[in-house]
Amino acid sequence: MWIDTHCHLDAPEFAGQLPEVVAAAKVKNVQAILLPAVKAADFQNVKNIASQYRDEIPGLAYTLGIHPLYTNQASEQDLAILDKQIEESLTDPRFIGIGEIGLDYFVEGLDPQRQAYIFHTQLDLAQKYQLPVILHVRRSQDAILKALRQRKLTGGIAHAFNGSFQQAEQFIQLGFKLGFGGAATYERALQIRRLLVDLPFDSIVTETDSPDIPPAWLKQEGVKFNEPAFVARIAKELAVIRGVSAEQFATVVWQNAMQVLPRWKTLCATNPSLSFAS
């Protein structure tokens, strides 16, 4: 049984074929998928997807947030909408946190001050509601760590982690798990692979970031987009790198995700078919 802690099922790439994408994930025994929102205009859409496909993927859940790539367009009203949507979603068992939020110092053209303002405001909401966060940390690990230390947060996931071992340790100390996916399947990804081997096992979670971050074999096999069904094969390759069995890896990463996202654990615990939920 597999878990994808980061998957954008609402992305345009999946438009018109979402039933097939979800069905393929179900066939591969992907039983839990986390769908993070990226902008206010999509909040209702991610909620609808989580509800619509809950029978196919019983552990399908979502978070609400504004991604750093959309901060140039985000308004004060968007932040107010986020606050209201979080409050209203607290009664929805499929709502499990705030995200995808963070800082991106790789993409050109983003206003760093605007990014920081939107990010800090969303961290304040996470503190206000005591919810975990799903973090985008592209070339911004130190700035994000500094912001996290200024608040009392409940932790979360540093998605697509590619920082140093020392930075990883600091995220872990602050209550975060680290997301690994298709990037680690490339032989040249030496730093990510070292982290997979050296980090504490209880700090690792699996993800696809579908439709992005394709695994190494995707283009070779003529597949156009990454998708959640591929988390099974990705995770098996990560298990080999880690030096453990696929079965052990699946169990541990599931438990890690449930530990850091307690509302997700509560959701999964209500379904007896999700045997890793405890």
N, C-alpha and C positions, 0 to 999 in steps of 0.2 A: 504494500500500500504506500503510495507516494504523495508528497505534498509539495506544492508550488507556492512559495511565499511571496511571489511578485509576478503578476501576469496581467497585462492590459487587454482584457477581453473586449473592452469598449473601443479599441483602436480601429481606425478606418480600414486597416488591412483585413480585418475580420468581418467587415460589413457584408451581409448577404450570405455568409457561410458559418455564422456562429453556431448553429445547431450541429453542423458537422464537426467543428472544432471541439465542441464540448463532448460530443459522442466519442470522438477519437481519444480524448483524455480519459473518459470513463472506461473504454476498452483497455487502456494501459494501466488501469487501477489507480488513477490519480483521484484521490478521494477528497482532497482539500485544496482549494485555490484561493489565494488572496488577491483581490482586485483593488488596487489603489487608484483613486481618482487623481486627475492632474489639473483640472480647472473647474471653476464654479459652474460653468455651463454644462458640465458632465455629471454633476452630483446625482441628479435624478436617474440618469442613464445607468450608472454603476449600481445604484440601488435596485433598479428594475431587473438588471441582468442577474444579480445575486438572488433575487426572488424567483425569477423565471426558470432558472436552471438548478434550483435547489434539490429537485428529485434526482437529477442525473449526477450531481456532485454534492453530496450531503454536507460537506465541509466548505462550501462556497461562501466566502465572506468578502467584506469590502471595508475600505478606509476612505476618509474624506480629507482632501487637502489641495493645495495649490503648488504645483511643481515649479522649480526654479526657472525652467525654460518658458513658463507662462507668466512670470512676474512682471515683465514689461507692460503686459496688457491688463494685469489684474488691478482692480480698483478697490477703494475703501468699501464700496458696496459689496464686492465679492467677499471681503473678509467678514463683513457683517452677515452675509448669507451663510458663510462657513460656520460661524458661531451659532447661528440659529439652527442650521441643519444638524450640527453635532448634538445640540441639546435635544432636538426632536428625534434623533436617531438612537438615543440612549435606550429607548424601549424596543429597538429592533435587535434581536440576538445576532444578526449577521453583520452588524456594525461593530468593528473591533478596535478602531483606533484612528489616528490622524496621519494622513500621508497621501501622496508622496510629497514630502517637503524636503528642503535642504538648500544647498548652495552648489552652483556649477561654475567653476573657474576655467573650464575648457572651451565651452562654446563662446564664440565672439559675439559682440553686440548686446550682451546683457548688462544692464545697469547694476553694478555691484552694490550700490547703496540701496536701490530698490529691492534687489534680491535679499539683502540683509534685513531690511525692514519687514518684508513679507514673511521671511523665515522666522525672525524673532517674534513677530506677532502670533504666528501659528504655534511656536513653542510655548508662548504664554497661554494659549488656549489649551494645549496639552496639559500644562500645569493646572490650569483652572479646573479642567474636567478629570484630571488624573488618568489620562489615557496614554498608552504607548504610541510611539511615532515610527513611521517608516521613512528612513532617511535616504536622500540622494546626496552622495558625498564625492562627487567627481572633482578631484584635485583640490579639495576643500576640507580635508580631514581636520587640520589644526583649528581652522576657524569654527568649524562645527563643534569640535570638542570644547572650545572655549565657551561657546554659547550654551552648551549643555551643562557645563559646570556652574553656570550662573543661576540655575533653576533646580528645583526638586521635581524630577520627572520619574516616571515608572519604567523607563527603558524603551526597548523596541528593537528594530532591525536596521543595521547599516547595510543597505542594499548594494549589491554588486561591489563588494569591498575589494579595493586594490591599493590599500595603503601599506605602511610598514608594519612590522611585527610590533614595534613599540606603540604605534597608533592603535593597532588592533587591541593590545592589552588595555589601553585607556578606555576604548569603547566598552570592552568587556567589564571593566571595573565600574563603569557607569550603568551597567545593567543591560547592555545591548548584545544581541546575537549578530553574527556577520553572514551576509548572504553570498552564496557561491553558485555559479551556474555555468553557462556555455563557455565563458571566457577561459575557464580552467581546462577545457578539453583541447586547447591548442598546446602543442609541445613547447612552443616558445614562451608560454606564460609561466616562466620559472618562479617569479615572485609569488603569484597566486598559488601555485602548486606547493611552494614551500610553506605558505600559510596553512594550507589544507593539512599538511603533515604535522606542523609544529604547534598549531593552536590547540587549546583544550577542546576535546571532542564535544563538550557541552556548549560550545560557543558557535557551532556551525549550523546553518540552515540552507536548504536548497531552493533554487528559484530558476525561472527561465527568462524573466523580463520580456516575455512574448509581447509583440512580434519582433523585438529587438534582441541584441546579443546572441546571434546564432551560434550554435556549437560548430566545432571544426568540420564535421562531416556533412553539414547541411547542404552547402553548395555542391559538394561532390556528388550528392545523391539527387541533385536537381530539385530540391525543395525550396519554395520561394520565401516562406516566412517561418520564423520560429513559432512554436505553439506549445501549449501546456502539456500535450501528450508526450513531448520530448523530454520532460523532466525525469521520466523513468530511466531512459538511456543515459542522460547526463549524470544522474545520481549514481548509476552503476559505475560510470567512469570515475567519478569523484571517489567512490568507495575503493576502487583499485589504487588510486593515488594515495589515499589515506592508509591503505593496507589492511582493510577490514572487509568482511563479507557484505554483500549487498543487503542482506537481511538485517544485519546489525546496523548498518548505515541508515537504512530506512527507518528503523525504530528510533534511533537516537535523534535524527534530525526532526522527526515528527514531535518527539517529546520536547526538544529544544524550542520549537516554534510555539507549542502549547504553553510552555513555561513563561515565555516572554510576552505572550499575547493572551492573557487570561480569559478575555471574553470569547476568544476563539476556542479555547479549551472547554468552556462551558457549553458553547454551541455543539461541539463535536461529542461531548459527553452525553448529550441527549439522544444520540443515535447509536444503538448497540452494535451496528455494523462496523463502526470505526474503533477497532480493537486497540489502537495505540492511544486512544484518547486519555486514558488514565496516566 
